């Protein structure tokens, strides 16, 4: 209920109090770019308590909020947008991806087109706030910490909410006089709703790019990266939160990524979906009521009871409509101007299907060939009825919190595609993009390192052995900790805290049968009452 500035000030106060007293303090409930709630902000405090860099991130976000409050556009849904044209801090990284007609898409790219050293790329999609610059910065830091910045391109597109000309976007100095009259090329816009760009809807009507599906835009970004960086060998597309909703539906409907490769040149393409508010079912069944209880079931929840919703459900007639499922996707469905019309038109261009059953069959067949992976926060469990995720009827049929929805969706994919089981991982945090990108799962999938000798546990082993040396003075990438262990006589494993980049060498010989810290322990309660909860909750063991 507070304004963005009031919430930011309260968060600053809570973070500083937490650090001053050595404990994680409670934070006010706020709704920010990532949908940060009371629970999510408490995790931001915990992160800040353990990592100085995280404190800087929290405070810089608060400063950016205060600086740009005059330019913010608040949507009807209550989300605050942070897209800035030109960029605030990275004017030299601003580039344009050509679209239909005279339209372009603003992107930030860590290397200029033509850079010969680039051989892998990560395309990271922003969240509901459209803050592509913040996501760009976070991903660049992850790449740098993994010591792969010399050859890894980071691209952050912006599905913008406000007008931006190509001249303005590419300016190198913010104090230049705006002169749109000499800039006939304009950025594509999605201003009417969040779901319009997340679900593949067309760009705003009345513009040269009207009706252009947001999915086609991401196709063009992938094509642009390939064409602009001649030595590119592999790509990753990742979205978190609202960006994950977008990337998931794009993965289902786009021809890009079929057979695990791009549509031009056949480069390996991996798609990573992180903690979406809603998911996209590829069949008519939904989790039974017993699979979606009104409580946190934890990260090891599994329920295999699915059925087609029966009578008595107030959304029975539309629970599977496009957005939640494949319903209503066929030639002639919907009318111009609707999201389903735009997504349907985009889909049929590559499928050539006519009837609903043909569409379903071809989409499912193509999905089974794609390399799509998922990440979920172990504590991303705030109930959707309090604003943590979409709580309309069709989405409540899939689960009552983000983690539960994600795990139910994994079981859905297992049932629908028994020959291609889903790949997914849990990171030990709440709803936080920085935590997701810093996790072992993401870095192993998006930035594979050469040393594949080590394996990693989901949680730290209960008996980690005797210490052989601690490395906590700066952020250490996982591969650096491996090198430290390899060069230390008697080191057989190490505990790793991914959020702070800290490693603790051990003499313990760990195996796949080693007992781990109990998953039933409420780690958040432990962390709230302890000045150091890493050994109990946040660590993983490499062996």
N, C-alpha and C positions, 0 to 999 in steps of 0.2 A: 504493500500500500504506500510505500515511500517513493519519492522521486528518485531518478537515477543518481543525482548528485548527493542526496541525503543518504542513500544506500552506500554509495562509494565512500563517503566520509565515515559512515558507521563502520564499514569494512576496514578502512585504514585504522580506525581507533581499535577495533577488535584485534587486528593483526598485530599492531604494536603492543597492545596489552598482553597478548599471548606470548610474544617474544620477551617482553620485559619480565614476566612472571615465570617463564619457562614452562608454561602449560598451554594447551590449545583451548582458546576461549570460544564461547558460542558466538555465532555471527547472526546478524539480522537476516530476515528472509528478503531476498531480492530477486527480481527477474531481470537478467541481463542478456547479453548476446548469446550465451550458451544455454539459457534457460536455468541459470543458477538459482537454486532454491535454498531454503534454510539448511538442508542437508548438504547440498553441493558447496555452499560457502564455508561450512564447517570443515569440509575436506580441503578447501583452499587454505584455510588457516593451518590445518595440520601439515599441509605441504609446505607452507611458509615456515612453520615451526622447525621443520627438518632441513630446509634448503634455502640458503640465502638467495639463490637465483630466483626461486619461486616468489620470495618476498618482493624482489625487484619487479617481477612480472605483475604481481597483484597491484603494486603501487603505480606502475607505469600505466596499467589499464585504468586505474582511478584518475590519473592525471589526464589521460587521453579523453576520458569521459568529460571532465571539467573543461578541457580546452575546446572540445568540439560540440558542446551542448547546443550552441546556437545553430549548428548545421544539421542536427539530428532530425530524422523523420521518424515519427512514432506511428507504426501501423495500428490498425484497428485491433489486431491481436495482442498488442501491448509490447511487442518487441522493439528494441531501439536499434536503428541502423547506424553503422559507422563507416560506410563507404565514403571515401574522399577522392575528389577529382580536382587537381592532380593528387597523387599520393602525398601523405604527410612526410614520410621519412625516406622514401625510396623512389624519388623522381627518376633517377638514373636507371632504374630497373623496369620502368613502365614501357610496355609494348602493346601492340594492337593485333588482334586476330581478325582477319577479314571475314565478314559474314555476307548475307544476301544483300544485294543492292549496294547502297552506300553505308551500310551499317558495319560496326566493328564491335569486338568484345574487348574490354580492358583486361589486361593480364599483367602480373608482375613475374619477371623471370630472372633468376639469379645469374644467368650468363646471357650475353648478347647472342642473337642468332648467328650461326656460323662457327661458334666456338668449337674448336677441334677436340678439346680434351673431354668434352661431354660424351659419356657412353651410356648413362642411365638417367632417367627422369622420374620425378614424382610430381604428379598433378594433384594439388590439395584444394578441395572445395570448402569454402567458408560455411559458417553456420547461419542461423536465422538473421543475425545482425549484419550480414553481407560484409563482414570485416575481413576482406581478403588480405589486407596488409598485415593484420595481426597473425593470421594463419600462416602467411608467408614467413614472417619472422620466426614463429615457433618451429616451423619445419626446417628452416635454414639452420637453426640452432641444433636440432636433432641430428641433421646431416653432419654438421661440424663436429659434434661430440663423438660421432662414430668415425671421425677422421676420413670421411669420404667426400668432403666438399670440393676437392680438386677435380672430380670427374662427374659429380652428380648435379643435375639441373633440378631446381625447384620452380614450379609454375603455379601461380595462384590466380585463377580467373575470378572475375567479379560479375555476378548477375545483378546488375545495379538497379537501384530504385530511383535514381535522380539523373537528370540530363548531364551528359558529359561528351564534349566534342573530342575528336582525335587530337586536335591542336592543344587543347587544354590538358588532356591526359598525358601528353608527352612532353609538356613543358618542364624545364629543369629548375625554374625558380617560381615559387608560389606568388611572388609579388608582381609578376608580369600582368599587364592589363589584359583582361579577358576580351577576346575579339572573335566571337562565334561566327560573325558574318563571313569570315574568310575560311570557315571550317565546315564544308558541306557534309563531312562524314561524321555520323553520330553513333554513340554507343547504344546498343540494344537495351531496352528497359523492361523490367517486370515489377510494376508498381502496385498492381491491384490487390495482390494477396501473396502470402508466403507459399501456399499450395500451388499457385500457378507456376512458379519456377521449379518447385520441388517435384511436381508431378508431371513435368513435361509440357506445361501449357505454353501457348504462344506469347511472344512479346506483345507489348501494348499496342492496341489498335490506334490508327491515326498516325502511325509512324512508317517510314519506308521499310522497316523490318517487321511490320505487324504480322502476327501469326507464326513467326519463326519459333519452332519448338525449342525449349531450353535443352532438350536432349540432343538435338542437332548441333547446338552450340558446343556441347562437350565433345561430340564427334569431331567438330572442327578444331577444337583445341588439341586433341590427340594428333590429328592430321598435321596441324601446324608445327607441333613439336618435332614430328618426324621430318617434315620438309625443311625445317629451320636448323636442325642440328644433324649434319650428315653422318656422324659417327655413332649415333644413338643405337644401342643394342637391345634395350629393354625399357619398359615403362610401367609405372604403377599409378593408378588413380585411386585416391582415398578421400572419403568424406566422413565427417564426424557430426553427430547430432542431426540438425536439419540438413547439413551437407550429406550425411549418410542416407537420409530418406531419399534425397535426390539421386545419389550414386546407385543405391539399390534398385530403384525403378529404372534408371538408365541402363543398368546392367541387364535387367530383364527384357527391355524392349529394344535396345540398340543392337545393330549388327556388329558393332565394334566389340572385339573380344571373343567372338565365336572361335572355337577351337583353341582358345587361349592366346590368340594373336590379334594384332591390329588388322584393319581392313586394307591398308596400303603397306605393302612391303612385308607383311607377316611377322612383325617383331613381337616377341613375348609381351603379353599385357596381363598384369595382375590387378585385381580390383579388391579394395579393402573397405569394409563397411563398419563404422564404429558407433555403437550405442545410439541407434535411431529411435525416435519417439514412436514411429509407426513402422510396420513391416509390410511386405507385399506377398500375399499368398498366391501360389501357383496351382492351387486346387481348391475345391469347394469345401472341404472339411476344415473345421476349426477346433481348437482345444476344448475338451469337455469342461464343465464347470469346476470339476475337481482339479483341473490343471491351471486354474487361474484364481487361487484363493486371495482374499483381501489381506495378505500379509507377505512379509519378506521370507522367501523360502531359501535364500542364499544362492551362492554360485554353483552349487552342485545339484540343483533342482533338475529333475527329469520326470516328465509325465508323457505317457504314450497313448492317452485316451483322446481320440479325435472322432468327430462325427459332423455330419451336415446339420447346422442349426435347425431345430424343429419349431413347431408351433409355440406360441407364447413369447417368442423373441420379437421385440418391437422393431428390430431392424432386419427381420427375416427376408424381406423382399429386396433389400439392397446391401446386405452385409458383404457381398462379393463384388460389388460394383467397382469399376476402375478407381484405383487409388489404394483400395484394400485388397483387391484381387483382379482377375482378368475379365470380370463381367462387363458387358457393354462394349467390348472391343471387336468390331466387325464393320464391314463396309456399310456406310450409310448411318452408322450410329451417331446419335447426338446431333447438335446443330452448331453452326459456326459461332465462335466466340467462347464456347465452353472448353474447359480444360480437357475433357474426354475427347472432344472433337479434334483438338490439336495433337494430343498424344496418339490418337487413333490414326490420324492422317500420317504422322511420322512413322508409326509402326508399319502400316500397310505398304509404305514405299519400299521397304526391304523384304517384307514377307510375301506380298502378292496374294495373301489369303482373303477370303470373302466372308465366310460364315464364322460364327463365334467358336464353333468346335474346331475349325481349321486354325484359327488364330491361336487358340489354347494349345493345340497339338504342336504347332511350329515354334511357339515361344518356349514351351517346355523342352522341346528337343534341342533348341539352341542354347538354352540356359545350361543344360547338362554338360555342354562342351566348354563352358567358361571357367576361368580360374578366379573364383570369388571367395573371399575369406572374411571372417567376422571377428570383431573384438567387442567385449562387454565389460563394464566396470563391476567389480565384485560388490560394491556398495551403492550401485546406481539403482536404488530400490525404493525411492520415495513414491508414494501412491499417485497414480495419474489424476485422481479426483482433486488433488490439491495443487494442480498446475504443473506437475513434473513432466507430463507427457499428454498426448491427445486422449480425451476421455469421451469421445463420441461413441455411439453404440457399436459400430462395426470394429473399431479398434479395441474397445474394452473386451470384445470376444476373444482377443488374442493374448490378453494378460493385463494385470493391474499395475505393473511397473515396468520400467524399461528392461531390467535384467530378466525378469520373468518372461516378458514378451520375446526377448532375444533367444532364450533357451527353448521356449516353446516352438519358436520358428525353426531352430535347429532340428528339433524332432519332426517338424513338418517336412523339412527337406529330406530327412532320412527316410521318411515314409514314402514321399513322392518320387524320390530318386535313389532307390536302394543300391544301384550300381555306381553312384558317384556321391559318396558321403560328404557332408559339409565339413569344412575346416574352420575352426574357431578357437579363440583363446580368451582367457580372463586376465585382466590387469587389476592389480590390487588397489583400486581407488573408486571414487564415485564418478559423477558426470563431469569429466574434466578432459579436454582435448590434449593438454600438455602431458598429462599422465598416460593417456592412450598412446601418443606418439613416442613417448620415452620408454614404453614397455618393451619387454623382450620379444613379444610376439610381433609387434610392428617392425622393430629394427631387424629381426631375423627374416621377415617376409619382404620388407621393402629395401633393406640395405644388407643383403647377405654378406657376411664376412668370410674370409678364406678359411679361417680355423674352424672346422666342423668337428673337432675332436670332443668338444664338451657338450653335455646334455644339461637341461635345466628343469628343475622341479617347479610346480605351481606355487608351492609355499616352502618356506625354509624347513630343513629336516629338524626333527625334535632334538636329536643329539648331534650337534654340529662339530663336536670334537674340540681339540685344543687350538688356541690361536697361533698363527704363524706370521702375523703381520697385518696391520690395518692401513688402508690407503683412503684417507678422508679429507686431505688438504685441499682438493679441488675436485671437479667432476671427472671421474674415470669411466670411459666407455667399457662395456663388458669385455671387449677383446683385449683392452689394456690390462684388465684384471686377470684374464687368461695368461697373458704374457708374464705378469707378476708371479702367478702361481707356478708356471712352467719353469721360471728361473729361480724359484725358492726351494731348496732341498727339503724334502719331507712334506711339501704341500700337495694334497690330493684332491682338494675341493675348495670352494670359497662361497661365502654368503655375499649376495649383491643387493644393494638398495638402489633400484633403478631411478627413483625420483631425484636423488641427490648425487648419484654416480659414485657411491662409496662401496668398497669391497673389503672383506674381512677373510683373509686366508686361513685355511684350516688344515689339520692333518688327517681329518676323517676320510676314510675310504667309503664313499657313498655308492649305493646301488639303486636300481629301480624299485627294490623292495624296502628301502629305508623308510622308517616311520616319519611322517611329516607332522607339523603342527596341526592340531585338530581343526578341521574346517568349521566345526560347530561353535568354536570360541568367537564371541562377539568382539572382533578386533577393534571396532570403533570405540566401544565402551572402554576397552583396555587403554587405547590411545588417549582418550579424554582424561584419564586419571593417572597417566604416567608421563614422565618427562622423556622417556625413551621406549617407544613401543615397537621399534623396528624388528627386533629379534622375534617378537611374538606374532607380528602381523604382516609387515611390509616387505620382508626379505624373500629372496629366492636363493636356492642352492644350485651352483654350477658344479658339475663333476665329470 
